[in-house]
């Protein structure tokens, strides 16, 4: 899953996005949930750029093949993606991998 996450991170320029959000909110107390939701929305808005990576990530998370993910309901895929972004252990793993 991590190679797909790194590809997604690079293709969507999430580091640039993260720095922009940090600069816009400098000195403010941040709500981690709101920041997570904003990142999730940013990924969804740009999902056409990382469609294959999203399928790969969700496939690993759901323990299915990429082909199974591609044919399932879009809403199920989005729900799984949301669960990944809200899973504390997964996010901790992603954060440590990005450092």
C-alpha positions as CSV (number, residue, x, y, z in Angstrom):
1,X,0.0,0.0,0.0
2,X,2.8,2.4,0.8
3,X,4.1,2.7,-2.8
4,X,0.6,3.7,-3.9
5,X,0.4,6.2,-1.1
6,X,3.7,7.7,-2.0
7,X,2.7,7.9,-5.7
8,X,-0.6,9.6,-4.7
9,X,1.3,12.0,-2.4
10,X,3.7,13.0,-5.2
11,X,1.1,13.2,-8.0
12,X,-1.2,15.4,-6.0
13,X,1.6,17.5,-4.6
14,X,0.3,17.0,-1.1
15,X,3.4,18.4,0.4
16,X,2.8,21.7,-1.4
17,X,-0.9,21.6,-0.3
18,X,0.2,20.8,3.3
19,X,2.6,23.8,3.4
20,X,-0.1,26.1,1.9
21,X,-2.6,25.1,4.5
22,X,0.0,25.5,7.3
23,X,0.8,29.0,6.0
24,X,-2.9,30.0,5.8
25,X,-3.5,28.8,9.3
26,X,-0.3,30.1,10.9
27,X,-0.8,31.0,14.6
28,X,-4.3,29.4,14.7
29,X,-5.4,26.4,16.7
30,X,-6.1,23.7,14.2
31,X,-8.8,21.1,14.4
32,X,-7.2,17.9,13.2
33,X,-10.6,16.4,12.1
34,X,-11.3,19.5,10.0
35,X,-7.8,19.3,8.4
36,X,-8.3,15.6,7.7
37,X,-11.6,16.3,6.1
38,X,-10.1,19.0,4.0
39,X,-7.3,16.7,2.8
40,X,-9.9,14.0,2.0
41,X,-11.9,16.5,-0.1
42,X,-8.7,17.6,-1.8
43,X,-7.9,14.0,-2.7
44,X,-11.4,13.3,-3.9
45,X,-11.4,16.5,-6.1
46,X,-8.2,15.4,-7.7
47,X,-9.0,11.7,-7.8
48,X,-9.0,11.5,-11.6
49,X,-5.2,12.1,-11.4
50,X,-4.6,9.2,-9.1
51,X,-7.4,6.8,-10.0
52,X,-5.2,3.7,-10.2
53,X,-3.4,4.5,-6.9
54,X,-6.8,4.9,-5.1
55,X,-7.9,1.5,-6.4
56,X,-4.7,0.0,-5.2
57,X,-4.9,1.5,-1.7
58,X,-8.6,0.5,-1.3
59,X,-7.8,-3.0,-2.6
60,X,-5.2,-3.5,0.0
61,X,-7.4,-2.1,2.7
62,X,-10.4,-4.2,1.8
63,X,-8.2,-7.3,1.0
64,X,-9.6,-7.5,-2.5
65,X,-8.1,-7.3,-6.0
66,X,-7.9,-4.1,-7.9
67,X,-10.3,-5.5,-10.4
68,X,-12.9,-6.2,-7.7
69,X,-12.5,-2.6,-6.5
70,X,-12.9,-1.2,-10.0
71,X,-16.3,-2.9,-10.4
72,X,-17.8,-2.2,-7.0
73,X,-20.0,0.8,-6.3
74,X,-18.2,4.1,-6.3
75,X,-19.8,4.9,-3.0
76,X,-18.3,1.8,-1.4
77,X,-14.8,2.8,-2.6
78,X,-15.3,6.4,-1.3
79,X,-16.4,5.0,2.0
80,X,-13.4,2.8,2.3
81,X,-11.1,5.7,1.4
82,X,-12.7,7.8,4.1
83,X,-12.2,4.9,6.6
84,X,-8.5,4.8,5.6
85,X,-8.1,8.5,6.1
86,X,-9.8,8.4,9.5
87,X,-8.0,5.3,10.8
88,X,-5.5,6.4,13.3
89,X,-3.2,3.5,12.9
90,X,-3.1,3.8,9.1
91,X,-2.5,7.6,9.3
92,X,0.3,7.0,11.8
93,X,1.9,4.6,9.4
94,X,1.5,7.0,6.5
95,X,3.0,9.9,8.5
96,X,6.0,7.9,9.6
97,X,6.6,6.7,6.0
98,X,6.5,10.3,4.7
99,X,9.2,11.5,7.2
